[in-house]
Amino acid sequence: MVVKRYVRALFETAEEADRLHDVKTDISAMAKIMNEVPEIRSYCLKPHTNRKQEHQFVELSFFPYVGAFTKRMLTTLCANGRLAAVPFVPAAFAELEEQRGDTISAEIESARTLPEDVLDMITAGLMRKSGKKIRLHLRILPELLGGFRIIWQNRILDMSVLGRIQKLRRVLK
């Protein structure tokens, strides 16, 4: 994926300059912006032909919230016609961070908010299995009807009511 090359360059440059913490903050800000204003993400993913207009869009959308290293990466993405890669920067950065660190990400999808003790049990189990620290991302999906799904390291553990219903359907066919 093209975005990984840009993110790796950003990561390594920031690491050499001892500014990795600042870049992490920038990437979090970018993710927050795209989550809170989905139109920004949509605009990035649409095909464009005017690079100047793309650059102006990125300037208005992200530049006030990010530092110099991240601005240079975003400028380079625009100059190379890679605006569609921008929404994938936070995920690529998190993946690179995991590869280099002692922390992995896990996503928990549930029909409703899970109690803290359940989250602690899940975290402890994943830590035992992986031997690394766990960074949880919680997502509420009412269509699961109940239970939860854990997604981590290309694995899915589906303990949701919807998942069990689908499994039962397959067995009955």
C-alpha positions as CSV (number, residue, x, y, z in Angstrom):
1,M,0.0,0.0,0.0
2,V,1.4,3.4,-1.0
3,V,0.4,5.1,2.2
4,K,2.8,2.9,4.2
5,R,5.8,4.3,2.3
6,Y,4.9,7.9,3.2
7,V,4.1,7.0,6.8
8,R,7.3,5.1,7.2
9,A,9.3,8.1,5.9
10,L,7.4,10.4,8.3
11,F,7.9,7.9,11.2
12,E,11.7,7.6,10.6
13,T,12.2,11.3,10.0
14,A,10.4,12.2,13.2
15,E,12.2,9.4,15.1
16,E,15.6,10.7,14.0
17,A,14.7,14.3,15.0
18,D,13.3,13.0,18.4
19,R,9.8,14.4,17.5
20,L,7.9,11.1,17.3
21,H,5.6,12.1,20.2
22,D,4.6,15.3,18.3
23,V,3.9,13.3,15.1
24,K,1.8,10.8,17.2
25,T,-0.3,13.8,18.4
26,D,-0.7,15.0,14.8
27,I,-1.9,11.6,13.6
28,S,-4.4,11.5,16.4
29,A,-5.6,14.9,15.5
30,M,-6.0,13.8,11.8
31,A,-8.0,10.7,12.9
32,K,-10.2,12.8,15.1
33,I,-10.9,15.3,12.3
34,M,-11.8,12.6,9.8
35,N,-14.1,10.9,12.4
36,E,-15.8,14.0,13.5
37,V,-16.2,15.5,9.9
38,P,-16.9,12.5,7.6
39,E,-17.1,14.9,4.6
40,I,-13.3,15.5,4.9
41,R,-12.7,11.7,4.5
42,S,-15.2,11.5,1.6
43,Y,-13.6,14.4,-0.2
44,C,-10.1,12.8,0.1
45,L,-11.4,9.5,-1.4
46,K,-13.0,11.2,-4.4
47,P,-11.0,11.4,-7.7
48,H,-9.5,14.9,-8.3
49,T,-7.5,16.5,-11.1
50,N,-6.6,19.9,-9.6
51,R,-3.6,19.5,-7.3
52,K,-3.7,23.1,-6.2
53,Q,-7.2,22.7,-5.0
54,E,-6.3,19.5,-3.2
55,H,-3.4,21.2,-1.5
56,Q,-5.7,24.1,-0.4
57,F,-8.2,21.6,1.0
58,V,-5.5,19.8,3.0
59,E,-4.2,23.2,4.2
60,L,-7.6,24.2,5.5
61,S,-8.6,20.8,6.9
62,F,-5.3,19.7,8.6
63,F,-2.6,22.3,8.7
64,P,-3.9,24.2,11.7
65,Y,-3.8,21.0,13.8
66,V,-0.5,19.4,12.8
67,G,3.2,20.1,13.0
68,A,5.9,20.7,10.4
69,F,6.8,17.0,9.8
70,T,3.1,16.0,9.2
71,K,2.5,19.1,7.1
72,R,5.4,18.1,4.8
73,M,4.1,14.5,4.4
74,L,0.6,15.9,3.6
75,T,2.1,18.3,1.1
76,T,4.0,15.5,-0.6
77,L,0.9,13.3,-0.7
78,C,-1.0,16.1,-2.5
79,A,1.9,17.0,-4.8
80,N,2.1,13.3,-5.9
81,G,-1.7,13.0,-6.5
82,R,-2.1,10.8,-3.4
83,L,-4.9,12.6,-1.6
84,A,-6.9,9.4,-1.4
85,A,-4.2,8.0,0.9
86,V,-4.8,10.6,3.6
87,P,-7.7,8.8,5.3
88,F,-5.4,5.7,5.7
89,V,-2.5,7.5,7.4
90,P,-3.7,7.0,11.0
91,A,-4.1,3.2,10.5
92,A,-0.8,2.9,8.7
93,F,0.9,4.8,11.5
94,A,-0.6,2.7,14.2
95,E,0.4,-0.5,12.3
96,L,4.0,0.7,12.0
97,E,4.1,1.7,15.7
98,E,2.9,-1.7,16.6
99,Q,5.6,-3.4,14.5
100,R,8.3,-1.4,16.2
101,G,6.9,-1.4,19.7
102,D,5.6,-3.6,22.5
103,T,2.0,-2.6,22.1
104,I,-0.7,-4.0,19.8
105,S,-4.1,-2.7,19.0
106,A,-7.3,-4.6,19.5
107,E,-10.8,-3.5,18.5
108,I,-13.8,-4.5,20.6
109,E,-17.2,-4.2,18.9
110,S,-20.2,-4.6,21.1
111,A,-23.9,-3.9,21.0
112,R,-23.6,-1.7,24.1
113,T,-21.0,-0.3,26.4
114,L,-19.2,-3.1,28.2
115,P,-18.5,-3.0,31.9
116,E,-14.9,-2.1,33.0
117,D,-14.4,-5.6,34.6
118,V,-15.2,-7.3,31.3
119,L,-12.8,-5.0,29.4
120,D,-10.1,-5.7,32.0
121,M,-10.6,-9.5,31.5
122,I,-10.4,-9.2,27.7
123,T,-7.3,-7.0,28.0
124,A,-5.6,-9.4,30.4
125,G,-6.4,-12.4,28.2
126,L,-5.0,-10.7,25.1
127,M,-1.9,-9.7,27.0
128,R,-1.3,-13.3,28.1
129,K,-1.8,-14.6,24.5
130,S,0.4,-11.9,22.8
131,G,2.9,-11.1,25.5
132,K,2.5,-7.4,24.6
133,K,0.6,-4.4,26.0
134,I,-2.9,-3.9,24.5
135,R,-4.4,-0.7,23.2
136,L,-8.2,-1.1,23.0
137,H,-10.5,0.7,20.6
138,L,-14.1,0.4,21.5
139,R,-16.9,0.6,18.9
140,I,-20.7,0.3,19.6
141,L,-22.6,-1.6,16.9
142,P,-26.2,-2.1,17.9
143,E,-26.7,-4.6,15.0
144,L,-24.7,-7.2,17.0
145,L,-27.8,-7.5,19.2
146,G,-25.6,-8.5,22.2
147,G,-22.2,-9.8,23.2
148,F,-19.0,-8.6,21.5
149,R,-16.4,-9.2,18.8
150,I,-12.7,-8.9,19.3
151,I,-10.6,-8.0,16.3
152,W,-6.8,-8.2,16.7
153,Q,-3.7,-9.2,14.7
154,N,-5.9,-10.3,11.7
155,R,-8.0,-12.5,14.0
156,I,-11.7,-12.2,14.9
157,L,-13.3,-13.7,18.0
158,D,-17.0,-13.4,17.5
159,M,-19.0,-13.8,20.7
160,S,-21.9,-11.6,19.5
161,V,-25.5,-12.8,19.2
162,L,-25.5,-11.9,15.5
163,G,-22.5,-14.1,15.0
164,R,-24.1,-17.0,16.8
165,I,-27.3,-16.6,14.8
166,Q,-25.2,-16.6,11.5
167,K,-23.3,-19.7,12.6
168,L,-26.5,-21.5,13.5
169,R,-27.9,-20.6,10.1
170,R,-24.9,-22.1,8.4
171,V,-25.2,-25.3,10.5
172,L,-28.9,-25.7,9.7
173,K,-28.3,-25.3,5.9
